């Protein structure tokens, strides 16, 4: 019998399961990453683009997208973390989550999605290196790992400066 695979938007009810997944997939060092500093100022815990993947009712993958501004320009998202349960890794679950969310973000008028990650993995999803010095994060980042996908062709040129979470109410940090 084939497993039941469900991909759906993430919400507050997923918080505990996502936190557990992050612990299994990334360990305690995840909190030291620069991207976590950006998310601290996020307006809301779950943007409309956050996704989870469940197989037979078990949460096996999750991706977060945080609404951010770059140099004061809004209309961008920060992708991450993307986590997949090690027992379900390398089966395309993470790529499906990201690809579907990117399509939804494009339809919603989001111009650019930025992440810190591995170019060989994310290039398959349309991500390319950001020109050195164009976008600054509030902490150390290997410039070769700062990637962006233009959801509106040519939009990256309009995003330069320091990245910040769009301010507002306190954000949920475990996601």
C-alpha positions as CSV (number, residue, x, y, z in Angstrom):
1,X,0.0,0.0,0.0
2,X,1.3,3.5,-0.9
3,X,1.9,5.9,1.9
4,X,-0.4,8.9,2.2
5,X,1.6,12.0,1.5
6,X,0.1,15.4,2.4
7,X,1.7,18.8,1.8
8,X,-0.1,21.7,3.4
9,X,0.5,25.1,4.9
10,X,2.1,25.1,8.3
11,X,0.4,26.6,11.3
12,X,0.6,27.1,15.1
13,X,-0.7,23.5,15.7
14,X,2.4,22.2,14.0
15,X,4.8,24.0,16.3
16,X,5.8,21.1,18.5
17,X,6.2,18.6,15.7
18,X,8.3,21.1,13.7
19,X,10.5,21.8,16.7
20,X,11.0,18.1,17.2
21,X,11.9,17.7,13.5
22,X,14.4,20.5,13.7
23,X,16.1,18.8,16.7
24,X,16.3,15.5,14.8
25,X,17.5,17.0,11.5
26,X,19.7,19.8,12.6
27,X,20.6,19.5,16.3
28,X,21.1,22.3,18.8
29,X,23.6,24.3,16.7
30,X,20.8,25.6,14.5
31,X,20.0,28.4,16.9
32,X,23.4,30.0,16.3
33,X,22.8,30.5,12.6
34,X,22.5,34.1,11.3
35,X,19.2,33.4,9.6
36,X,17.6,33.0,13.1
37,X,18.6,36.6,13.9
38,X,16.7,37.8,10.9
39,X,13.6,35.9,11.9
40,X,13.6,37.4,15.4
41,X,12.0,40.5,14.1
42,X,9.4,38.8,12.0
43,X,5.8,40.2,11.9
44,X,4.2,36.8,12.2
45,X,5.2,33.3,13.2
46,X,4.0,31.6,10.0
47,X,3.9,33.3,6.7
48,X,1.4,32.0,4.2
49,X,4.3,30.2,2.4
50,X,5.5,28.0,5.3
51,X,4.8,24.3,4.4
52,X,4.9,20.9,6.1
53,X,4.9,17.4,4.6
54,X,3.2,14.5,6.4
55,X,3.5,10.9,5.5
56,X,0.8,8.7,7.0
57,X,0.2,11.4,9.5
58,X,3.8,11.9,10.6
59,X,5.5,15.2,10.0
60,X,8.6,14.4,8.0
61,X,9.5,17.8,6.4
62,X,9.0,21.5,7.0
63,X,10.1,24.7,5.4
64,X,9.7,28.2,6.8
65,X,9.5,31.4,4.7
66,X,9.9,34.7,6.7
67,X,8.8,38.0,5.3
68,X,11.8,40.3,5.1
69,X,12.9,43.7,3.9
70,X,16.3,44.3,2.2
71,X,17.6,47.8,2.6
72,X,14.1,48.8,3.6
73,X,12.6,47.3,0.4
74,X,9.8,44.9,1.1
75,X,8.5,42.1,-1.1
76,X,11.1,39.5,-0.2
77,X,11.2,36.2,1.7
78,X,13.9,34.4,3.6
79,X,13.7,30.7,3.1
80,X,14.8,28.5,6.0
81,X,15.1,26.4,7.8
82,X,14.2,23.6,5.5
83,X,14.3,20.3,7.5
84,X,13.7,16.7,6.4
85,X,13.6,13.8,8.8
86,X,16.8,11.8,8.2
87,X,14.7,8.7,7.7
88,X,13.0,10.4,4.8
89,X,15.9,12.3,3.3
90,X,16.8,12.3,-0.4
91,X,13.3,11.4,-1.6
92,X,12.3,14.8,-2.9
93,X,10.1,15.9,0.0
94,X,12.1,19.1,0.7
95,X,12.2,20.1,-3.0
96,X,8.5,19.6,-3.4
97,X,7.8,21.8,-0.3
98,X,10.0,24.6,-1.6
99,X,8.9,24.4,-5.2
100,X,5.2,24.6,-4.3
101,X,5.8,27.5,-1.9
102,X,7.8,29.4,-4.5
103,X,4.9,29.1,-7.0
104,X,2.5,30.4,-4.3
105,X,4.9,33.3,-3.5
106,X,5.2,34.2,-7.2
107,X,1.4,34.2,-7.5
108,X,1.2,36.5,-4.5
109,X,3.6,39.0,-6.0
110,X,6.7,38.2,-4.0
111,X,9.7,39.5,-6.0
112,X,12.7,37.7,-4.4
113,X,13.4,34.7,-2.1
114,X,16.8,34.7,-0.4
115,X,18.5,31.9,1.6
116,X,21.8,30.7,3.0
117,X,22.5,27.3,1.5
118,X,24.2,25.0,-0.9
119,X,24.1,26.2,-4.5
120,X,24.2,22.7,-6.1
121,X,21.0,21.8,-4.2
122,X,19.1,25.0,-4.5
123,X,20.1,25.8,-8.1
124,X,17.6,23.2,-9.2
125,X,14.9,25.4,-7.8
126,X,16.1,28.5,-9.6
127,X,18.4,30.0,-6.9
128,X,21.7,31.7,-7.9
129,X,24.4,33.4,-5.9
130,X,23.7,37.0,-4.8
131,X,26.4,39.4,-6.0
132,X,29.0,39.9,-3.2
133,X,28.1,42.8,-0.9
134,X,24.6,43.3,-2.3
135,X,22.7,41.9,0.7
136,X,24.0,41.9,4.3
137,X,22.7,39.8,7.1
138,X,23.0,40.5,10.8
139,X,25.9,38.1,11.3
140,X,28.5,36.1,9.5
141,X,27.5,34.4,6.2
142,X,29.7,32.7,3.6
143,X,29.0,35.0,0.6
144,X,29.2,31.9,-1.7
145,X,26.2,30.5,0.2
146,X,23.9,33.6,-0.1
147,X,21.5,32.7,-2.8
148,X,18.4,34.2,-4.3
149,X,15.6,33.3,-6.6
150,X,14.0,36.0,-8.6
151,X,10.2,35.4,-8.8
152,X,9.9,38.5,-10.8
153,X,12.6,38.6,-13.5
154,X,15.2,41.2,-12.8
155,X,13.9,42.0,-9.3
156,X,17.1,41.2,-7.4
157,X,18.7,44.4,-8.6
158,X,16.2,46.4,-6.5
159,X,17.1,44.6,-3.2
160,X,20.4,45.9,-1.7
161,X,21.4,46.5,1.9
162,X,20.8,44.9,5.3
163,X,18.2,42.2,5.6
164,X,15.7,42.5,8.4
165,X,12.6,40.7,9.5
166,X,9.5,42.8,8.8
167,X,8.7,44.1,12.3
168,X,5.5,43.6,14.1
169,X,4.3,41.1,16.7
170,X,6.6,38.6,18.3
171,X,7.5,35.7,16.1
172,X,7.5,32.0,17.0
173,X,11.2,31.0,17.0
174,X,11.1,27.1,16.9
175,X,9.8,27.0,13.3
